[in-house]
Amino acid sequence: MRRPPALILGGGPAGAAAAIALAQRGIRATMLERAREMPDALCGGFLSWQTLAAVERLGIAPEALNPNFITRVRLCVGDRVAEAPLPAPARAVSRARLDTLLLERAEGLGVGIERGVTIRALEGRSVRLGDGAELTGDALLLATGKHDLRGSPRDAMPHADPILGIRVRLPASPAIGDAVELHLVDGGYIGVAVQEDGSANICMAIARSRLQAAGDPLALLRALATESPMLADRFDRLDPSARIDAVANVPYGWRTSTTVDDVYRLGDQAAVIPSLAGEGIGLALASGVMAADAVAAGRAAADYQAAFARRAARPLAAAGLIRHAADSAAGARLLLAATPIPGLARLAARLTRITHPSH
Ligand SMILES: Cc1cc2nc3c(=O)[nH]c(=O)nc-3n(C[C@H](O)[C@H](O)[C@H](O)COP(=O)(O)OP(=O)(O)OC[C@H]3O[C@@H](n4cnc5c(N)ncnc54)[C@H](O)[C@@H]3O)c2cc1C
């Protein structure tokens, strides 16, 4: 059985950060990734100033992601709007660009990336591939994202009305400007930001019941566009042939402090933060670097997992509270009233951000 010193399963932000950090620490790593070309994963693509600093420590210039800054947050509920400056400039980037740059950097540092390889199951410390081959690693890093891999299920509670991710890209309304928008709607929220190609990335997390009530994703977008003048403007350029992506059952709030078979769980395989905080990629990068540090120091996966869970606890709790508030009409009104209060947006940002390990 093939056995590289470090075997990374999945090449999203968590796996890529681990690969780069391992290479920076002189550890030879092999990565298995299902996609041949990095797909444009469904994501808001908002990167906070802290995530941008983490990206830079991994060797990627933030301006290579998107030369333009996001400087404000705009909260919209129906026809009411509140704005606040962000504590520091952020950027929005498509995942195709972010993931491609991260993997190119890993490859440049000598990481062996095997693309187009589907992992069928993780059984103990043995990884079974689509073609039946088996391999393992001295260290195994699991970074396959929010959904379960066979043999490695999570204890996420089934939800009566699970959250879906839905994303469409449209020509940007000039009214978006340099803001990240959060439109709170019945059953979820819609995030809007202008990405590096000038398009508006409109990405939402919304209860499945809303999709069922509308009938299909296009009908849901059209229904949402009737709920506020701002959403009507953002969806104004919605073309019936626009590509609409969807992902099912996002297990928000799930977090593990334990692991089995000495597998290091990274990114969404370690903790899934409610996405309206725009911090999932931050968590993914932090977990990858922390796991690389643990592998380099010979620390057991269980110790890493407990330490990462402690570090992720506050951001997950704070993002969960904000999400919970946003879910009710009274809570949404409270968030609207609180947004312009000086210092509050900064406090919310601080509470929902993970502390990154220093390199
Ligand atoms: C609606 C929504 C909006 C979001 N918006 C933001 C945002 O604005 N900002 C932010 O920071 N975060 C956001 N997030 C969260 C963010 O997308 C995730 O937290 C982040 O992608 C986690 O990174 P990861 O590397 O753990 O997993 P992923 O990005 O999911 O990467 C997993 C990788 O593993 C590969 N893989 C999976 N299964 C297999 C297999 N069986 N075999 C081989 N390869 C496999 C996949 O191809 C993929 O490349 C959002 C999430 C949602 C749902």
The ligand as a MOL file (V3000), in Angstrom:
LIG
                    3D

  0  0  0     0  0            999 V3000
M  V30 BEGIN CTAB
M  V30 COUNTS 53 58 0 0 0
M  V30 BEGIN ATOM
M  V30 1 C -24.0770 29.4560 1.2340 0
M  V30 2 C -22.6490 29.5170 1.7280 0
M  V30 3 C -21.9490 30.7260 1.6710 0
M  V30 4 C -20.6420 30.7990 2.1560 0
M  V30 5 N -19.9880 31.9960 2.0980 0
M  V30 6 C -18.7490 32.1090 2.6460 0
M  V30 7 C -18.0500 33.3500 2.6090 0
M  V30 8 O -18.5300 34.3400 2.0490 0
M  V30 9 N -16.8150 33.4140 3.1990 0
M  V30 10 C -16.2490 32.3420 3.8330 0
M  V30 11 O -15.1520 32.4580 4.3790 0
M  V30 12 N -16.8860 31.1350 3.8530 0
M  V30 13 C -18.1030 30.9980 3.2850 0
M  V30 14 N -18.7380 29.7810 3.2810 0
M  V30 15 C -18.0810 28.6340 3.9170 0
M  V30 16 C -16.9520 28.0440 3.0700 0
M  V30 17 O -17.4090 27.8230 1.7450 0
M  V30 18 C -16.4780 26.7050 3.6600 0
M  V30 19 O -16.3670 26.8150 5.0510 0
M  V30 20 C -15.1310 26.2910 3.0680 0
M  V30 21 O -15.2810 26.0030 1.7010 0
M  V30 22 C -14.5780 25.0470 3.7610 0
M  V30 23 O -13.3780 24.6620 3.1160 0
M  V30 24 P -12.9430 23.1130 3.0990 0
M  V30 25 O -11.5960 23.0950 2.4480 0
M  V30 26 O -13.1100 22.5220 4.4390 0
M  V30 27 O -14.0300 22.3870 2.1740 0
M  V30 28 P -14.3860 22.5720 0.6340 0
M  V30 29 O -14.1740 23.9560 0.2150 0
M  V30 30 O -15.7360 21.9780 0.4850 0
M  V30 31 O -13.3190 21.6770 -0.1270 0
M  V30 32 C -13.3900 20.2680 -0.0930 0
M  V30 33 C -12.5740 19.7170 -1.2550 0
M  V30 34 O -12.5580 18.2890 -1.1710 0
M  V30 35 C -12.8720 17.7260 -2.4330 0
M  V30 36 N -13.5850 16.4640 -2.1790 0
M  V30 37 C -14.7620 16.3080 -1.5390 0
M  V30 38 N -15.1110 15.0040 -1.4980 0
M  V30 39 C -14.1250 14.3380 -2.1350 0
M  V30 40 C -13.9140 12.9600 -2.4290 0
M  V30 41 N -14.7950 12.0210 -2.0480 0
M  V30 42 N -12.7930 12.6060 -3.1030 0
M  V30 43 C -11.8850 13.5660 -3.4850 0
M  V30 44 N -12.0290 14.8730 -3.2320 0
M  V30 45 C -13.1440 15.2710 -2.5580 0
M  V30 46 C -13.7700 18.7450 -3.1160 0
M  V30 47 O -13.7170 18.6130 -4.5250 0
M  V30 48 C -13.1790 20.0660 -2.6100 0
M  V30 49 O -12.1670 20.5490 -3.4750 0
M  V30 50 C -20.0210 29.6450 2.7330 0
M  V30 51 C -20.7170 28.4360 2.7740 0
M  V30 52 C -22.0200 28.3660 2.2710 0
M  V30 53 C -22.7450 27.0550 2.3360 0
M  V30 END ATOM
M  V30 BEGIN BOND
M  V30 1 1 1 2
M  V30 2 1 2 3
M  V30 3 2 2 52
M  V30 4 2 3 4
M  V30 5 1 4 5
M  V30 6 1 4 50
M  V30 7 2 5 6
M  V30 8 1 6 7
M  V30 9 1 6 13
M  V30 10 2 7 8
M  V30 11 1 7 9
M  V30 12 1 9 10
M  V30 13 2 10 11
M  V30 14 1 10 12
M  V30 15 2 12 13
M  V30 16 1 13 14
M  V30 17 1 14 15
M  V30 18 1 14 50
M  V30 19 1 15 16
M  V30 20 1 16 17
M  V30 21 1 16 18
M  V30 22 1 18 19
M  V30 23 1 18 20
M  V30 24 1 20 21
M  V30 25 1 20 22
M  V30 26 1 22 23
M  V30 27 1 23 24
M  V30 28 2 24 25
M  V30 29 1 24 26
M  V30 30 1 24 27
M  V30 31 1 27 28
M  V30 32 2 28 29
M  V30 33 1 28 30
M  V30 34 1 28 31
M  V30 35 1 31 32
M  V30 36 1 32 33
M  V30 37 1 33 34
M  V30 38 1 33 48
M  V30 39 1 34 35
M  V30 40 1 35 36
M  V30 41 1 35 46
M  V30 42 1 36 37
M  V30 43 1 36 45
M  V30 44 2 37 38
M  V30 45 1 38 39
M  V30 46 1 39 40
M  V30 47 2 39 45
M  V30 48 1 40 41
M  V30 49 2 40 42
M  V30 50 1 42 43
M  V30 51 2 43 44
M  V30 52 1 44 45
M  V30 53 1 46 47
M  V30 54 1 46 48
M  V30 55 1 48 49
M  V30 56 2 50 51
M  V30 57 1 51 52
M  V30 58 1 52 53
M  V30 END BOND
M  V30 END CTAB
M  END
